Amino acid sequence: MRAWSLAFVAVAVVGLSGCGYNRLQQQDENVKAAWSEVVNQYQRRADLIPNLVNTVKGYAAQEQQVLIGVTEARARASSIQVTPEVLNNPEQFAKFQAAQGQLTQALKSLMVVAEAYPQLKSDANFRDLQAQLEGTENRITVARNRYIDAVRSYNTTVRSFPTNLTARIFDFQVKPNFSVANEQAIAAAPAVDFGNTRPARPPQSGASAQPAAPTQPAQPVTK
């Protein structure tokens, strides 16, 4: 009986290897690793935002709409529970992608507003945060691309015959990927080059917008 049991185990191992189980398992782990890197980079960006907002507020407190927009977008993105189960839940994955996309757009708006404040642009702390943000956005783009490639390979294996039969038996499901529709808009790093000339700011409230009245000629003195 023991010999038969060992033979059965050997046949099972060979069978699983031949039907693509090991390949599915390896690619599944690759997807999880790539996803972890995406989450780490998004978290890195989220950690930069409080200091960035406070720095901008010190010079542009009147830009409440933009500052609140960034803060709220960060809160929405951080409120989504990011667990490995998200990879098997297309609806939750879509919510995560949408929230991060909204945060990206809010940060872009903040950078555009910052262009109107020369003192803010020359602040050492702000420039350091700007450099960190730019580097993080680039890391996010790289991490997203790696995840896209990993999921594409995995999903191809899951859908291909005969590994699709093994995938059904062991519940290897097709995983959601970042959508192509808004990939360019979301993945693009914010424009944070402060060396370019921007249009002048509009006149501040209270400043006179009317041209000065012409000077009246002096009246002759009557003796």
ZANUDO-758027 format. One line per 2 residues: their letters; for each residue x negated, z, y of N, C-alpha, C. Coordinates in nm, 4 decimals, m for minus. Each point is the difference from the previous one (the first is absolute). Example, Ala and Ser with C-alpha at 12.3 -4.5 7.8 and 13.67 -1.06 7.14 Angstrom:
<pts>
as = m1.3190 0.7800 m0.5690 0.0890 0.0000 0.1190 m0.0900 0.0000 0.1200 ~ 0.0350 m0.0720 0.1050 m0.0820 0.0060 0.1190 0.0770 0.0730 0.1090;
</pts>
This chain:
<pts>
mr = m0.0820 0.0000 m0.1207 0.0820 0.0000 0.1207 m0.0861 0.0000 0.1268 ~ m0.1099 0.0747 m0.0065 m0.0871 0.0065 0.1163 m0.0610 m0.1359 0.0298;
aw = m0.0383 m0.0711 m0.1069 m0.0582 m0.1324 0.0187 0.1013 m0.0949 0.0631 ~ 0.1249 0.0092 m0.0470 0.1040 m0.0849 0.0568 0.0243 0.0337 0.1474;
sl = m0.0071 0.1268 0.0324 0.0210 0.0420 0.1395 m0.1096 m0.0539 0.0904 ~ m0.1247 0.0094 m0.0480 m0.1114 m0.0523 0.0787 0.0111 m0.1501 0.0179;
af = 0.0428 m0.0671 m0.1050 0.0156 m0.1453 0.0081 0.1084 m0.0372 0.1008 ~ 0.1078 0.0770 m0.0014 0.1092 m0.0274 0.0934 m0.0454 0.0190 0.1447;
va = m0.0775 0.1075 0.0250 m0.0517 0.0256 0.1347 m0.0915 m0.1129 0.0441 ~ m0.0865 m0.0463 m0.0912 m0.0913 m0.1085 0.0342 0.0754 m0.1270 0.0350;
va = 0.1013 m0.0304 m0.0809 0.0800 m0.1199 0.0270 0.0724 0.0132 0.1339 ~ 0.0502 0.1208 0.0289 0.0710 0.0224 0.1261 m0.0922 m0.0181 0.1194;
vv = m0.1230 0.0516 m0.0115 m0.0966 m0.0138 0.1098 m0.0319 m0.1463 0.0247 ~ m0.0258 m0.0734 m0.1068 m0.0306 m0.1427 0.0128 0.1199 m0.0740 0.0583;
gl = 0.1180 0.0383 m0.0457 0.1204 m0.0674 0.0488 0.0230 0.0237 0.1474 ~ m0.0178 0.1243 0.0448 0.0192 0.0315 0.1403 m0.1018 m0.0710 0.0879;
sg = m0.1232 m0.0083 m0.0492 m0.1030 m0.0700 0.0766 0.0326 m0.1484 0.0109 ~ 0.0457 m0.0562 m0.1118 0.0297 m0.1428 m0.0011 0.1218 m0.0373 0.0803;
cg = 0.0938 0.0926 0.0186 0.1239 m0.0320 0.0729 m0.0093 0.0334 0.1478 ~ m0.1172 0.0387 0.0470 m0.0215 0.0185 0.1428 0.0221 0.1391 0.0525;
yn = 0.0160 0.0975 m0.0870 0.0261 0.1361 0.0484 m0.1162 0.0518 0.0834 ~ m0.1221 m0.0160 m0.0506 m0.1159 0.0496 0.0734 m0.0133 m0.0676 0.1361;
rl = 0.0293 m0.1278 0.0052 m0.0076 m0.0728 0.1264 0.1037 0.0517 0.0992 ~ 0.1207 0.0245 m0.0491 0.1045 0.0551 0.0855 m0.0386 0.1378 0.0537;
qq = m0.0543 0.0806 m0.0873 m0.0399 0.1343 0.0393 m0.1087 m0.0040 0.1067 ~ m0.0984 m0.0875 m0.0173 m0.1094 m0.0106 0.0962 0.0500 m0.0496 0.1357;
qd = 0.0843 m0.1009 m0.0029 0.0511 m0.0534 0.1263 0.0929 0.0985 0.0699 ~ 0.0735 0.0775 m0.0770 0.0856 0.1028 0.0584 m0.0844 0.1037 0.0737;
en = m0.1111 0.0386 m0.0591 m0.0889 0.0951 0.0658 m0.0631 m0.0609 0.1242 ~ m0.0302 m0.1300 m0.0040 m0.0559 m0.0673 0.1172 0.0995 0.0009 0.1163;
vk = 0.1266 m0.0203 m0.0318 0.1036 0.0020 0.1031 0.0103 0.1390 0.0616 ~ m0.0013 0.1024 m0.0836 0.0112 0.1371 0.0508 m0.1195 0.0357 0.0888;
aa = m0.1181 m0.0438 m0.0401 m0.1193 0.0280 0.0805 0.0070 m0.0718 0.1345 ~ 0.0436 m0.1252 m0.0016 0.0126 m0.0757 0.1241 0.1053 0.0619 0.0911;
ws = 0.1092 0.0466 m0.0592 0.1060 0.0637 0.0786 m0.0492 0.1291 0.0637 ~ m0.0775 0.0776 m0.0728 m0.0540 0.1247 0.0540 m0.0853 m0.0270 0.1233;
ev = m0.0757 m0.1078 m0.0019 m0.0837 m0.0350 0.1148 0.0861 m0.0404 0.1198 ~ 0.1089 m0.0721 m0.0250 0.0928 m0.0361 0.1082 0.0559 0.1257 0.0648;
vn = 0.0465 0.0925 m0.0819 0.0584 0.1247 0.0515 m0.1034 0.0800 0.0775 ~ m0.1229 0.0067 m0.0496 m0.1054 0.0751 0.0674 m0.0278 m0.0559 0.1390;
qy = m0.0038 m0.1317 0.0117 m0.0298 m0.0614 0.1291 0.1157 0.0174 0.0981 ~ 0.1229 m0.0092 m0.0492 0.1144 0.0252 0.0877 0.0001 0.1451 0.0477;
qr = m0.0379 0.0924 m0.0878 m0.0069 0.1409 0.0384 m0.1107 0.0223 0.1027 ~ m0.1096 m0.0700 m0.0169 m0.1097 0.0089 0.0975 0.0496 m0.0417 0.1382;
ra = 0.0790 m0.1075 0.0044 0.0550 m0.0449 0.1277 0.0953 0.1042 0.0581 ~ 0.0848 0.0551 m0.0846 0.0951 0.1006 0.0465 m0.0711 0.1215 0.0584;
dl = m0.1135 0.0369 m0.0565 m0.0745 0.1158 0.0485 m0.0612 m0.0245 0.1376 ~ m0.0242 m0.1266 0.0351 m0.0579 m0.0324 0.1302 0.1037 0.0050 0.1126;
ip = 0.1256 m0.0192 m0.0326 0.1025 m0.0215 0.1017 0.0217 0.1202 0.0921 ~ 0.0088 0.1247 m0.0493 0.0231 0.1116 0.0931 m0.1049 0.0083 0.1104;
nl = m0.1276 m0.0101 m0.0336 m0.1044 0.0046 0.1020 0.0078 m0.1199 0.0937 ~ 0.0341 m0.1150 m0.0549 0.0125 m0.1209 0.0818 0.1129 0.0151 0.1013;
vn = 0.1145 0.0469 m0.0459 0.1153 0.0184 0.0898 m0.0309 0.1033 0.1078 ~ m0.0633 0.1104 m0.0373 m0.0324 0.1032 0.0980 m0.0990 m0.0508 0.1045;
tv = m0.0950 m0.0822 m0.0427 m0.0965 m0.0554 0.0940 0.0675 m0.0938 0.0986 ~ 0.0860 m0.0866 m0.0499 0.0724 m0.0925 0.0881 0.0913 0.0778 0.0940;
kg = 0.0634 0.1038 m0.0505 0.0917 0.0803 0.0813 m0.0717 0.0622 0.1187 ~ m0.1280 0.0324 m0.0169 m0.0749 0.0612 0.1091 m0.0164 m0.0922 0.1190;
ya = 0.0056 m0.1310 m0.0216 m0.0160 m0.0964 0.1083 0.1282 m0.0776 0.0301 ~ 0.0915 m0.0049 m0.0948 0.1196 m0.0829 0.0162 0.1226 0.0745 m0.0499;
aq = 0.0189 0.1202 0.0524 0.1131 0.0824 m0.0458 0.1336 m0.0662 0.0302 ~ 0.0033 m0.0899 0.1000 0.1264 m0.0636 0.0368 0.0450 m0.1047 m0.1011;
eq = m0.0872 m0.0374 m0.0924 0.0360 m0.0993 m0.1016 0.0690 0.0678 m0.1180 ~ 0.1048 0.0729 0.0297 0.0665 0.0814 m0.1016 0.0602 m0.0850 m0.1117;
qv = 0.0568 m0.1125 0.0345 0.0670 m0.0821 m0.1010 m0.0968 m0.0452 m0.1082 ~ m0.1181 m0.0445 0.0410 m0.0994 m0.0472 m0.0967 m0.0567 0.1162 m0.0802;
li = m0.0295 0.1109 0.0674 m0.0569 0.1162 m0.0689 0.0977 0.0566 m0.1023 ~ 0.1263 0.0101 0.0384 0.1009 0.0497 m0.0931 0.0185 m0.0972 m0.1158;
gv = m0.0066 m0.1302 0.0298 0.0151 m0.1003 m0.1057 m0.1070 0.0123 m0.1070 ~ m0.1238 0.0226 0.0417 m0.1095 0.0165 m0.0964 0.0187 0.1273 m0.0816;
te = 0.0359 0.1083 0.0681 0.0183 0.1277 m0.0692 0.1124 m0.0076 m0.1027 ~ 0.1105 m0.0612 0.0392 0.1136 m0.0111 m0.0923 m0.0321 m0.0939 m0.1160;
ar = m0.0708 m0.1090 0.0270 m0.0362 m0.0929 m0.1072 m0.0923 0.0685 m0.1010 ~ m0.0920 0.0826 0.0491 m0.0881 0.0741 m0.0903 0.0799 0.0976 m0.0846;
ar = 0.0981 0.0669 0.0628 0.0818 0.0969 m0.0732 0.0803 m0.0685 m0.1105 ~ 0.0556 m0.1177 0.0299 0.0770 m0.0728 m0.1019 m0.0892 m0.0434 m0.1158;
as = m0.1201 m0.0488 0.0322 m0.0907 m0.0438 m0.1056 m0.0460 0.1174 m0.0862 ~ m0.0243 0.1142 0.0642 m0.0490 0.1166 m0.0739 0.1101 0.0677 m0.0814;
si = 0.1264 m0.0256 0.0354 0.1101 0.0653 m0.0703 0.0263 m0.0597 m0.1376 ~ m0.0522 m0.1189 m0.0251 0.0226 m0.0660 m0.1294 m0.0953 0.0591 m0.1030;
qv = 0.0557 0.0505 m0.1080 m0.0809 0.0592 m0.1059 m0.0717 m0.1109 m0.0777 ~ m0.1316 m0.0008 0.0107 m0.0794 m0.1039 m0.0656 m0.0545 0.0571 m0.1306;
tp = 0.0593 m0.0407 m0.1098 m0.0421 0.0416 m0.1335 m0.0222 m0.1246 m0.0853 ~ m0.0653 0.0144 m0.1161 m0.0178 m0.1171 m0.0882 0.1314 m0.0656 m0.0397;
ev = 0.1097 0.0781 0.0023 0.1299 m0.0558 m0.0378 0.0483 m0.1062 0.0983 ~ m0.0554 0.0003 0.1222 0.0383 m0.1009 0.0988 m0.0304 m0.1399 m0.0522;
ln = m0.1039 m0.0123 m0.0819 m0.0397 m0.1309 m0.0526 0.1026 m0.0563 m0.0967 ~ 0.0885 0.0826 m0.0504 0.1060 m0.0468 m0.0894 0.1375 0.0044 0.0666;
np = 0.0004 0.0171 0.1317 0.1252 0.0087 0.0748 m0.0063 m0.0973 0.1178 ~ 0.0460 m0.1241 m0.0189 m0.0095 m0.1004 0.1073 0.0660 0.0428 0.1300;
eq = 0.1115 0.0719 m0.0081 0.0705 0.0413 0.1217 m0.0832 0.0997 0.0794 ~ m0.0573 0.0985 m0.0673 m0.0832 0.0981 0.0668 m0.1278 m0.0630 0.0537;
fa = m0.0540 m0.0944 m0.0754 m0.1205 m0.0706 0.0442 0.0288 m0.0777 0.1283 ~ 0.1160 m0.0652 0.0072 0.0384 m0.0770 0.1183 0.0147 0.0918 0.1215;
kf = 0.0550 0.1200 m0.0204 0.0133 0.0957 0.1097 m0.1382 0.0427 0.0509 ~ m0.0918 0.0222 m0.0926 m0.1354 0.0380 0.0388 m0.0649 m0.1112 0.0809;
qa = 0.0132 m0.1234 m0.0462 m0.0592 m0.1134 0.0696 0.0599 m0.0159 0.1396 ~ 0.1322 0.0131 0.0106 0.0668 m0.0156 0.1290 m0.0438 0.1080 0.0981;
aq = m0.0123 0.1240 m0.0474 m0.0400 0.1108 0.0871 m0.1426 m0.0193 0.0505 ~ m0.0893 m0.0437 m0.0866 m0.1376 m0.0237 0.0426 m0.0079 m0.1178 0.0961;
gq = 0.0828 m0.1007 m0.0215 0.0027 m0.1141 0.0907 0.0473 0.0409 0.1384 ~ 0.1013 0.0855 0.0076 0.0486 0.0487 0.1289 m0.1070 0.0821 0.0718;
lt = m0.0760 0.0770 m0.0757 m0.1070 0.0786 0.0606 m0.1092 m0.0917 0.0548 ~ m0.0311 m0.1053 m0.0713 m0.0993 m0.0962 0.0479 0.0429 m0.0611 0.1320;
qa = 0.1259 m0.0402 0.0089 0.0501 m0.0598 0.1233 0.0002 0.1005 0.1148 ~ 0.0336 0.1255 m0.0284 m0.0007 0.1026 0.1038 m0.1408 0.0235 0.0536;
lk = m0.0982 m0.0018 m0.0880 m0.1388 0.0167 0.0436 m0.0463 m0.1178 0.0844 ~ 0.0445 m0.1179 m0.0333 m0.0338 m0.1166 0.0815 0.0550 0.0153 0.1411;
sl = 0.1222 0.0482 0.0103 0.0602 0.0219 0.1316 m0.0791 0.1039 0.0796 ~ m0.0463 0.1033 m0.0684 m0.0792 0.1036 0.0666 m0.1305 m0.0566 0.0532;
mv = m0.0638 m0.0870 m0.0766 m0.1255 m0.0597 0.0437 0.0204 m0.0917 0.1203 ~ 0.1117 m0.0703 0.0020 0.0301 m0.0874 0.1145 0.0201 0.0834 0.1259;
va = 0.0723 0.1105 m0.0115 0.0219 0.0888 0.1138 m0.1322 0.0560 0.0510 ~ m0.0895 0.0339 m0.0910 m0.1284 0.0591 0.0389 m0.0818 m0.0931 0.0874;
ea = 0.0217 m0.1297 m0.0112 m0.0745 m0.0966 0.0790 0.0228 0.0194 0.1494 ~ 0.1128 0.0580 0.0378 0.0344 0.0131 0.1417 m0.0639 0.1225 0.0648;
yp = m0.0777 0.0783 m0.0759 m0.0563 0.1246 0.0520 m0.1518 m0.0020 m0.0144 ~ m0.0705 m0.0431 0.1036 m0.1472 m0.0100 m0.0082 m0.0681 0.1313 m0.0358;
ql = 0.0493 0.1116 0.0550 m0.0633 0.1285 m0.0305 0.0156 0.0359 m0.1469 ~ 0.1146 m0.0346 m0.0574 0.0211 0.0249 m0.1425 m0.0953 m0.0841 m0.0834;
ks = m0.0154 m0.1259 0.0369 m0.0871 m0.0891 m0.0760 m0.1466 0.0438 0.0042 ~ m0.0374 0.0683 0.1074 m0.1395 0.0448 0.0120 m0.0224 0.1379 m0.0597;
da = 0.1075 0.0651 m0.0454 m0.0131 0.1328 m0.0598 m0.0717 m0.0106 m0.1345 ~ m0.1051 0.0811 m0.0170 m0.0827 m0.0082 m0.1214 0.0802 0.0338 m0.1248;
nf = 0.0851 0.1014 0.0090 0.0798 0.0390 m0.1162 0.0959 m0.1112 m0.0399 ~ 0.0618 m0.0636 0.0990 0.0928 m0.1082 m0.0298 m0.0727 m0.1179 m0.0641;
rd = m0.1157 m0.0342 0.0507 m0.0748 m0.1132 m0.0554 m0.0433 0.0286 m0.1439 ~ m0.0331 0.1261 m0.0272 m0.0368 0.0367 m0.1367 0.1204 m0.0115 m0.0930;
lq = 0.1154 0.0487 0.0459 0.1214 m0.0107 m0.0807 0.0396 m0.1462 m0.0192 ~ m0.0163 m0.0800 0.1041 0.0301 m0.1425 m0.0094 m0.0864 m0.0686 m0.1049;
aq = m0.1296 0.0351 m0.0034 m0.0905 m0.0587 m0.0990 0.0387 0.0435 m0.1416 ~ 0.0373 0.1273 m0.0148 0.0422 0.0483 m0.1314 0.1294 m0.0682 m0.0452;
le = 0.0911 m0.0195 0.0938 0.1260 m0.0660 m0.0337 m0.0236 m0.1438 m0.0432 ~ m0.0840 m0.0703 0.0739 m0.0299 m0.1391 m0.0355 m0.0627 m0.0077 m0.1392;
gt = m0.0958 0.0901 m0.0277 m0.0620 0.0006 m0.1323 0.0989 0.0338 m0.1104 ~ 0.0913 0.0922 0.0283 0.1002 0.0375 m0.1001 0.0962 m0.1135 m0.0265;
en = 0.0413 m0.0709 0.1047 0.0890 m0.1139 m0.0194 m0.0656 m0.1070 m0.0861 ~ m0.1291 m0.0209 0.0193 m0.0718 m0.0964 m0.0836 m0.0057 0.0469 m0.1452;
ri = m0.0203 0.1299 m0.0201 m0.0015 0.0542 m0.1363 0.1372 m0.0132 m0.0651 ~ 0.1056 0.0197 0.0784 0.1354 m0.0161 m0.0532 0.0210 m0.1434 m0.0473;
tv = m0.0440 m0.0956 0.0801 0.0149 m0.1409 m0.0382 m0.0728 m0.0301 m0.1302 ~ m0.1227 0.0511 m0.0139 m0.0772 m0.0220 m0.1228 0.0692 0.0661 m0.1187;
ar = 0.0454 0.1232 0.0174 0.0661 0.0730 m0.1091 0.1293 m0.0689 m0.0418 ~ 0.0764 m0.0480 0.0962 0.1242 m0.0711 m0.0315 m0.0287 m0.1274 m0.0796;
nr = m0.1022 m0.0735 0.0409 m0.0344 m0.1242 m0.0706 m0.0422 0.0276 m0.1442 ~ m0.0742 0.1087 m0.0194 m0.0404 0.0356 m0.1363 0.1210 0.0400 m0.0841;
yi = 0.0920 0.0715 0.0610 0.1216 0.0372 m0.0719 0.0813 m0.1241 m0.0357 ~ 0.0133 m0.0913 0.0942 0.0748 m0.1236 m0.0249 m0.0589 m0.0759 m0.1184;
da = m0.1331 m0.0112 m0.0032 m0.0660 m0.0708 m0.1103 0.0212 0.0723 m0.1330 ~ m0.0111 0.1339 0.0027 0.0160 0.0768 m0.1234 0.1422 m0.0123 m0.0543;
vr = 0.0989 0.0066 0.0871 0.1392 m0.0112 m0.0438 0.0297 m0.1413 m0.0488 ~ m0.0553 m0.0992 0.0669 0.0230 m0.1379 m0.0425 m0.0515 m0.0222 m0.1431;
sy = m0.1193 0.0505 m0.0293 m0.0555 m0.0150 m0.1348 0.0834 0.0759 m0.1023 ~ 0.0386 0.1222 0.0353 0.0794 0.0829 m0.0910 0.1352 m0.0635 m0.0276;
nt = 0.0701 m0.0428 0.1034 0.1325 m0.0574 m0.0183 m0.0052 m0.1306 m0.0803 ~ m0.1059 m0.0767 0.0192 m0.0161 m0.1222 m0.0784 m0.0117 0.0321 m0.1481;
tv = m0.0764 0.1046 m0.0308 m0.0161 0.0408 m0.1397 0.1318 0.0517 m0.0573 ~ 0.0736 0.0771 0.0787 0.1266 0.0567 m0.0471 0.1010 m0.1096 m0.0307;
rs = m0.0039 m0.1083 0.0755 0.0994 m0.1063 m0.0155 m0.0419 m0.1068 m0.1011 ~ m0.1271 0.0009 m0.0388 m0.0503 m0.1069 m0.0870 0.0216 0.0324 m0.1478;
fp = 0.0238 m0.1023 m0.0773 0.0156 0.0161 m0.1451 m0.1377 m0.0056 m0.0661 ~ m0.0314 0.0833 m0.0993 0.0898 0.0966 m0.0663 m0.0087 0.1420 0.0557;
tn = m0.0816 0.0191 0.1063 m0.0155 0.1362 0.0520 0.1299 0.0531 0.0604 ~ 0.0923 m0.0885 0.0346 0.1278 0.0483 0.0530 0.0777 0.0792 m0.1043;
lt = m0.0197 m0.0339 m0.1288 0.0650 0.0759 m0.1072 m0.0577 0.1411 m0.0083 ~ m0.1310 0.0082 0.0110 m0.0648 0.1316 m0.0003 0.0418 0.0805 0.1223;
ar = 0.0109 m0.0664 0.1135 0.0408 0.0689 0.1226 0.1391 0.0598 m0.0142 ~ 0.0896 m0.0708 m0.0659 0.1351 0.0528 m0.0199 m0.0007 0.1200 m0.0930;
if = m0.0790 m0.0084 m0.1046 m0.0042 0.1093 m0.0969 m0.0532 0.1280 0.0641 ~ m0.1066 m0.0138 0.0804 m0.0654 0.1178 0.0580 0.0403 0.0239 0.1461;
df = 0.1039 m0.0689 0.0460 0.0584 0.0231 0.1328 m0.0997 m0.0233 0.1132 ~ m0.0752 m0.1093 m0.0099 m0.0827 m0.0439 0.1124 0.0878 m0.0885 0.0889;
qv = 0.0382 0.0516 0.1165 0.0920 m0.0718 0.0869 m0.0743 m0.0791 0.1073 ~ 0.0655 m0.1059 0.0470 m0.0543 m0.0762 0.1124 m0.0046 0.0905 0.1221;
kp = m0.1100 m0.0037 0.0735 m0.0181 0.0896 0.1144 0.0249 m0.0743 0.1311 ~ 0.0537 0.0698 0.1005 0.0236 m0.0638 0.1302 m0.1296 m0.0276 0.0726;
nf = 0.0027 m0.1011 0.0837 m0.1184 m0.0377 0.0767 0.0370 m0.0101 0.1464 ~ m0.1006 m0.0018 0.0866 0.0263 m0.0176 0.1419 0.0572 m0.1385 0.0225;
sv = 0.1070 m0.0074 0.0797 0.0673 m0.1273 0.0216 m0.0846 m0.0916 0.0856 ~ 0.0157 m0.1288 m0.0223 m0.0767 m0.0993 0.0729 0.0644 m0.0292 0.1352;
an = 0.1298 0.0273 0.0138 0.0731 m0.0380 0.1210 m0.0619 0.0606 0.1254 ~ m0.0351 0.1289 m0.0064 m0.0558 0.0648 0.1187 m0.1436 0.0455 m0.0231;
eq = m0.0660 m0.0577 m0.0983 m0.1371 0.0406 m0.0310 m0.0932 m0.0209 0.1173 ~ 0.0108 m0.1148 0.0673 m0.0903 m0.0304 0.1100 0.0192 0.0962 0.1161;
ai = 0.1259 0.0323 0.0308 0.0276 0.0886 0.1125 m0.0419 0.1433 m0.0290 ~ 0.0219 0.0455 m0.1230 m0.0290 0.1392 m0.0329 m0.1491 0.0224 m0.0226;
aa = m0.0652 m0.0947 m0.0685 m0.1392 0.0209 m0.0367 m0.0954 m0.0224 0.1157 ~ 0.0422 m0.0696 0.1049 m0.0889 m0.0287 0.1117 m0.0369 0.1295 0.0712;
ap = m0.1294 0.0169 0.0265 m0.0446 0.1196 0.0715 0.0436 m0.0067 0.1455 ~ 0.0325 0.1144 0.0613 0.0406 m0.0005 0.1401 m0.1092 m0.0563 0.0893;
av = 0.0389 m0.0649 0.1088 m0.0958 m0.0524 0.0970 m0.0506 0.1167 0.0837 ~ m0.1215 0.0407 m0.0263 m0.0545 0.1173 0.0678 m0.1297 m0.0315 0.0724;
df = m0.0194 m0.1260 0.0359 m0.1186 m0.0399 0.0747 0.0259 0.0227 0.1478 ~ m0.0633 0.1000 0.0583 0.0248 0.0345 0.1389 m0.0917 m0.0764 0.0955;
gn = m0.0716 m0.0952 m0.0510 m0.0888 m0.0756 0.0875 0.0705 m0.1129 0.0707 ~ 0.1203 m0.0368 m0.0435 0.0714 m0.1112 0.0608 0.0732 0.0449 0.1250;
tr = 0.0149 m0.0922 0.0917 0.0720 0.0295 0.1225 0.1480 m0.0103 m0.0247 ~ 0.0752 0.0982 0.0472 0.1436 0.0024 m0.0165 0.0673 m0.0184 0.1348;
pa = 0.1274 m0.0426 0.0008 0.0709 m0.0119 0.1263 0.0084 0.1341 0.0710 ~ 0.0031 m0.0062 0.1339 0.0055 0.1230 0.0778 0.1308 0.0711 m0.0245;
rp = m0.0011 0.1316 0.0135 0.1198 0.0788 m0.0205 0.0971 m0.0253 0.1125 ~ 0.1301 0.0130 m0.0252 0.0980 m0.0140 0.1072 m0.0136 0.1140 0.0983;
pq = 0.0455 m0.0174 0.1254 m0.0133 0.1066 0.0999 0.0748 0.1244 m0.0433 ~ m0.0548 0.1162 0.0343 0.0605 0.1262 m0.0363 0.1272 0.0211 0.0805;
sg = 0.0909 0.0799 m0.0570 0.1234 0.0295 0.0703 m0.0308 0.0743 0.1289 ~ 0.0699 m0.0323 0.1022 m0.0229 0.0634 0.1289 m0.0879 m0.0819 0.0899;
as = m0.0759 m0.0953 m0.0566 m0.0864 m0.0840 0.0809 0.0845 m0.1049 0.0682 ~ m0.0337 m0.0347 0.1222 0.0786 m0.0979 0.0745 m0.0219 m0.1367 m0.0554;
aq = 0.1097 m0.0706 m0.0308 m0.0093 m0.1358 m0.0510 0.0280 m0.1014 0.1083 ~ 0.0355 0.0453 0.1230 0.0308 m0.0904 0.1091 m0.1257 m0.0273 0.0810;
pa = m0.0136 m0.1224 0.0503 m0.1170 m0.0293 0.0835 0.0085 0.0771 0.1301 ~ m0.1157 0.0306 0.0599 m0.0039 0.0762 0.1248 0.0613 m0.0822 0.1123;
ap = 0.0701 0.0682 0.0893 0.0626 m0.0695 0.1120 m0.1061 m0.0490 0.0958 ~ 0.0202 m0.1172 0.0580 m0.1011 m0.0529 0.0937 m0.0116 0.0897 0.1232;
tq = m0.1216 0.0074 0.0541 m0.0256 0.0836 0.1177 0.0607 m0.0644 0.1237 ~ 0.0782 0.0774 0.0751 0.0620 m0.0508 0.1214 m0.1049 m0.0120 0.1101;
pa = 0.0070 m0.1077 0.0789 m0.0970 m0.0139 0.1113 0.0197 0.1092 0.1024 ~ m0.1096 0.0406 0.0642 0.0072 0.1075 0.1009 0.0758 m0.0473 0.1219;
qp = 0.0846 0.0894 0.0560 0.0774 m0.0317 0.1197 m0.0856 0.0228 0.1239 ~ 0.0126 m0.0891 0.0986 m0.0788 0.0221 0.1239 0.0446 0.1259 0.0711;
vt = m0.0953 0.0659 0.0641 0.0266 0.1255 0.0708 0.0528 m0.0329 0.1384 ~ 0.1161 0.0557 0.0356 0.0612 m0.0246 0.1317 m0.0551 0.1009 0.1016;
k = m0.0526 m0.0537 0.1060 m0.0506 0.0881 0.1052 0.1087 0.0315 0.1010;
</pts>
